[in-house]
Amino acid sequence: MFFNLFKKPKEIKPKHREELLQMIEVVRSTIDRDTELIYSYFESVEELLKELDELSEGIKNGELESLRTLSMHFAPTSGFQELSMQNGWSDEYLKLGEAFDSVCDNYKLYP
């Protein structure tokens, strides 16, 4: 049997799960009941927290679909960047985004 260099991973590696969970926790730590959501696609803080909880659970289970969803939130001008700009943590977001991209470089998320 030949080693296939193009084989897509079936799940998130354990070492990356921990890194991703820490990133989600950083985002979560910036959220409180006064978090501004005007330019984000979240209707409420509760909806945002629920999304983060669901993503955390998926990441813990190694689900690539959760990583895909998280990658949409980390995309430029998307959910997390809008939140960071509206709520005064855009410098932290840029660092977090770079770390996230570094993890995602290990996966082929989209065909």
Order of alpha helices (4+ residues) and beta strands (2+ residues): alpha-alpha-alpha-alpha-alpha
